[in-house]
Structure formats: C-alpha cells, structure tokens
Amino acid sequence: MKQKRLLTFIALALTGISIAAPQIDSARVDAMLEQFGNAEQNQLPPDARQQIEKTLAATDILKAEALKQGLDKQPAVQARWKNLEAQFYASQYEEHLVKTISVSDSEALAAYGNLTRIVKLAQVRFATADEARAAQQLLLKGLSFEKLMERYPNPDQPAMQEPLPIGRLPVEIANIVGNMQKGDVSREPVAYQNEFYLFKITASEQAQDAPPFEQVKEAVIQQVKRQKAQEQIDQLLKANGISL
C-alpha cells in the first residue's frame, strides 16, 4: 500500500501536477501579523509570516472539508457561527471607536494624575440602589460616614482603608473615585458586581515611585480612549434597553 501511494505521487510529479497548500491572500497574513504583533508588543519571530501562512492554509483545508461534510447546514453550527460573528463585529466596533476617539494632552495629564494617585477609601455596601440612596439621606441629615459604616458593616471595609492606587481599582469604581478629592463622598450609588456602594476618600496622595508622564503618555492615552469607547458603548446599549 505504501509503495502504491509513493508511485502515485511520483506519477503526478512526472506529469507536472504539483501538490501544494492553498495560496493565502497576503492581506489575510498581514491582518494576522498585525493582530499578533499588537498582542506580543511587536516581538515576532523572523519566520512569523511563513508560520502564519501555513496555519491559515491548514485552517482553509479544514474549513473546506467541514463544508464538504455539510457542517454549515447543521442548526447548532449555524447558531454558534452567528454568535461568533456577532462577537467579532462587536469587538471591531470597539476597536473602531478607540481609533477614532481623540484625547487631549490635558485629558491625558489628568488621567495620569488619577492613575498615579493613592487613596484610602471608606465604603458602605447595599443590596439595592434604593437602600444606598436612603443611606445618603442620613448623611444629608448630619450622620457621619463613620457612623454610617457602623450601621452597615461589611468584611471588606478594613481592606479598602489601606492605601490603594486608583489605577488598580475596578474601572466602575475608579471612574467615580478618580473625580473625588479627600473628604468627598460619592454623589450617587456606585454599581459594582450587582451591589451598590457609597465611597468616601479619607486620604489621598501621589505615588512617589510613579514613572514620569512622558514615559507612559501613550499608554495613558490608550487607556483614556478605551474608557471613552466603553462609555459610548454603554450609552448605545442603554438607548436600546440593555444595561450590563
């Protein structure tokens, strides 16, 4: 059997018929090079292009075989494909927003100030936004935040009173706390992981070991762009009746 296959291969070669992998459009290779280059911070091996061409060729061969087997007609496969397609375009839309959003030097500098700021937070946690707003009324009537914490204790309160860089806080919290100064209390309940918080900044200072602004400027700009993009996405979803 092995000898027969070898003879067949030789016969094909002698008649001028070549056996080779499918030709891959260079644009597809370029797109994957860019994708992997961004993920690996442009540190790609010298033979990356050849490896990607080989990978894409293998993928195309398997795709063709899947279509031959009629897998694209199966309802479960079609449903999974629609989900993947929707996720892909959603991510492309987010990247489009990031590329088109502009960030001024003053915005970047303000973001840098927040990212390198260290704060101590006092917090009170509630199951619903209405409960948090009711607690806010107690503060407006003169109850101190410290007394409010005593009324509504939770095990995470001591940990959050340790010095915390704003840049390491969850985005939902950092976006609010970043606009607050020492002594400020959050004006609205802050939603995080299906719970609602009131925060007070009890201490604030700049990190002494923070890198210079110019050294991290581009990274800060990208972070601000992504934050703005997420805000636009949240607004779009809210306008369509979806809140995540």
C-alpha positions as MATLAB code, in Angstrom:
seq = 'MKQKRLLTFIALALTGISIAAPQIDSARVDAMLEQFGNAEQNQLPPDARQQIEKTLAATDILKAEALKQGLDKQPAVQARWKNLEAQFYASQYEEHLVKTISVSDSEALAAYGNLTRIVKLAQVRFATADEARAAQQLLLKGLSFEKLMERYPNPDQPAMQEPLPIGRLPVEIANIVGNMQKGDVSREPVAYQNEFYLFKITASEQAQDAPPFEQVKEAVIQQVKRQKAQEQIDQLLKANGISL';
ca = [
       0.000    0.000    0.000;
       2.811    2.419    0.909;
       4.589    1.579   -2.361;
       1.399    2.236   -4.325;
       0.955    5.685   -2.736;
       4.603    6.525   -3.474;
       4.222    5.500   -7.111;
       1.081    7.615   -7.403;
       2.940   10.647   -6.025;
       5.823   10.129   -8.471;
       3.416    9.760  -11.367;
       1.707   13.010  -10.510;
       5.040   14.786  -10.220;
       6.191   13.489  -13.580;
       3.037   14.710  -15.293;
       3.641   18.220  -13.998;
       0.901   18.243  -11.393;
       2.103   19.816   -8.133;
       0.725   19.069   -4.688;
       0.792   22.207   -2.555;
      -1.082   24.012    0.160;
      -3.745   26.573   -0.842;
      -2.482   30.038   -1.739;
      -3.246   32.549    1.006;
      -4.174   36.164    0.286;
      -1.365   38.363    1.587;
      -3.935   40.718    3.159;
      -5.030   37.899    5.472;
      -1.444   37.266    6.506;
      -0.884   40.986    7.101;
      -4.019   41.172    9.256;
      -2.888   38.289   11.445;
       0.633   39.689   11.693;
      -0.831   42.959   12.936;
      -3.083   41.137   15.389;
      -0.280   39.048   16.863;
       2.153   41.944   16.712;
      -0.136   44.044   18.916;
      -0.641   41.166   21.341;
       3.071   40.423   21.613;
       4.177   44.072   21.521;
       5.664   43.559   18.030;
       8.120   40.893   19.211;
       7.503   38.317   16.481;
       9.944   35.631   15.303;
      11.647   36.116   11.899;
       9.651   33.291   10.293;
       6.301   34.547   11.606;
       4.925   35.220    8.121;
       5.695   31.709    6.906;
       4.191   30.169   10.041;
       1.024   32.233    9.688;
       0.680   31.296    6.004;
       0.973   27.633    6.956;
      -1.582   27.998    9.765;
      -4.088   29.781    7.520;
      -3.612   27.188    4.787;
      -4.295   24.395    7.269;
      -7.384   26.228    8.511;
      -8.702   26.669    4.965;
      -8.222   22.966    4.221;
     -10.168   22.009    7.344;
     -12.872   24.566    6.554;
     -13.292   23.135    3.055;
     -13.625   19.644    4.486;
     -16.193   20.839    7.035;
     -18.263   22.348    4.218;
     -17.988   19.113    2.236;
     -19.398   17.281    5.244;
     -22.297   19.742    5.378;
     -21.480   21.026    8.848;
     -22.517   24.536    7.795;
     -26.084   23.220    7.370;
     -26.393   21.967   10.944;
     -28.586   24.270   13.109;
     -26.259   24.085   16.121;
     -23.247   25.022   13.986;
     -25.162   27.895   12.379;
     -26.151   29.229   15.809;
     -22.563   29.101   17.064;
     -21.363   30.812   13.893;
     -23.882   33.640   14.333;
     -22.691   34.143   17.914;
     -19.035   34.237   16.841;
     -19.845   36.625   14.000;
     -21.714   38.982   16.338;
     -18.876   38.922   18.879;
     -16.332   39.625   16.144;
     -18.172   42.669   14.801;
     -18.792   43.943   18.329;
     -15.051   43.840   19.037;
     -14.319   45.501   15.690;
     -16.740   48.302   16.548;
     -14.986   48.841   19.876;
     -11.596   48.996   18.123;
     -13.053   51.450   15.604;
     -14.159   53.729   18.433;
     -10.730   53.550   20.081;
      -9.010   54.517   16.822;
     -11.317   57.459   16.093;
     -11.576   58.950   19.601;
      -9.210   61.830   20.324;
      -7.603   62.593   23.693;
      -6.106   65.993   24.501;
      -2.865   66.428   26.414;
      -4.805   67.935   29.309;
      -7.098   64.886   29.461;
      -4.111   62.548   29.373;
      -2.365   64.508   32.115;
      -5.478   64.444   34.294;
      -5.809   60.691   33.761;
      -2.130   60.228   34.635;
      -2.714   62.140   37.860;
      -5.537   59.797   38.794;
      -3.720   56.630   37.790;
      -0.739   57.558   39.950;
      -2.848   58.719   42.891;
      -3.061   56.605   46.031;
      -6.218   56.823   48.119;
      -7.740   55.358   51.236;
     -11.422   54.558   50.852;
     -14.213   54.163   53.344;
     -17.203   52.316   51.927;
     -20.682   51.121   52.740;
     -22.320   48.360   50.700;
     -26.002   47.829   49.918;
     -28.064   45.249   48.072;
     -30.071   47.840   46.110;
     -29.631   51.375   44.829;
     -32.703   52.484   46.789;
     -31.117   51.339   50.063;
     -27.962   53.274   49.187;
     -29.966   56.426   48.432;
     -31.833   56.081   51.726;
     -28.458   55.956   53.488;
     -27.409   59.100   51.616;
     -30.352   60.893   53.179;
     -28.962   60.016   56.607;
     -25.668   61.657   55.617;
     -27.503   64.771   54.442;
     -29.234   64.927   57.822;
     -25.863   65.043   59.574;
     -24.888   61.432   60.217;
     -21.135   60.975   59.778;
     -19.835   58.479   57.238;
     -18.036   56.662   60.040;
     -21.328   56.188   61.913;
     -22.950   55.019   58.683;
     -20.238   52.365   58.353;
     -21.036   51.190   61.865;
     -24.701   50.832   60.938;
     -23.898   48.888   57.763;
     -20.693   46.922   58.430;
     -19.192   44.529   55.886;
     -15.980   42.439   55.963;
     -14.335   44.351   53.090;
     -14.316   47.714   54.866;
     -10.930   47.336   56.636;
      -9.116   46.229   53.454;
     -10.312   49.229   51.459;
      -8.952   51.617   54.080;
      -5.441   50.502   53.129;
      -3.626   52.736   50.571;
      -4.849   51.789   47.077;
      -3.637   53.119   43.692;
      -6.667   54.338   41.743;
      -5.264   52.664   38.644;
      -5.688   49.259   40.295;
      -9.293   49.753   41.320;
     -12.061   48.184   39.207;
     -12.980   50.520   36.345;
     -16.508   51.093   37.657;
     -15.100   52.346   40.952;
     -12.039   54.132   39.561;
     -14.193   56.220   37.194;
     -16.067   57.658   40.180;
     -13.286   57.864   42.751;
     -10.951   59.481   40.224;
     -13.142   62.602   40.224;
     -13.270   62.846   44.030;
     -10.956   64.603   46.457;
     -10.111   63.920   50.085;
     -13.260   64.141   52.201;
     -15.647   63.738   49.250;
     -18.491   61.213   49.321;
     -19.787   59.676   46.082;
     -22.870   61.579   44.931;
     -24.651   58.535   43.512;
     -24.567   54.851   44.465;
     -21.761   53.089   42.597;
     -22.858   49.819   40.983;
     -20.310   47.010   41.146;
     -20.924   43.270   40.799;
     -24.681   43.544   41.411;
     -24.232   45.572   44.606;
     -24.218   49.289   45.355;
     -21.630   51.304   47.240;
     -21.137   54.697   48.803;
     -17.486   55.764   48.968;
     -15.597   58.396   50.891;
     -11.961   59.322   50.269;
     -10.286   59.554   53.658;
      -6.735   60.152   52.354;
      -5.125   60.998   49.020;
      -1.557   61.458   47.752;
       0.545   60.972   44.613;
       2.652   57.829   44.358;
       6.301   58.678   44.947;
       7.586   55.947   42.616;
       5.301   56.743   39.662;
       7.048   56.874   36.243;
       7.293   60.296   34.531;
       4.260   61.334   32.481;
       6.144   61.410   29.166;
       7.331   57.859   29.728;
       3.801   56.450   29.991;
       1.881   59.072   27.994;
       0.937   56.775   25.087;
      -0.274   54.030   27.426;
      -2.360   56.562   29.359;
      -3.868   57.916   26.128;
      -4.862   54.403   25.055;
      -6.486   53.783   28.423;
      -8.470   57.021   28.197;
      -9.544   56.132   24.650;
     -10.803   52.749   25.790;
     -12.627   54.327   28.704;
     -14.346   56.803   26.362;
     -15.183   53.996   23.943;
     -16.754   51.972   26.747;
     -18.824   54.982   27.794;
     -20.150   55.331   24.229;
     -20.920   51.613   24.101;
     -22.767   51.785   27.431;
     -24.831   54.717   26.137;
     -25.668   52.834   22.930;
     -26.738   49.744   24.857;
     -28.787   51.810   27.310;
     -30.561   53.508   24.395;
     -31.530   50.023   23.216;
     -32.789   48.937   26.621;
     -29.748   46.933   27.717;
     -27.791   47.543   30.906;
     -24.778   45.335   31.648;
];
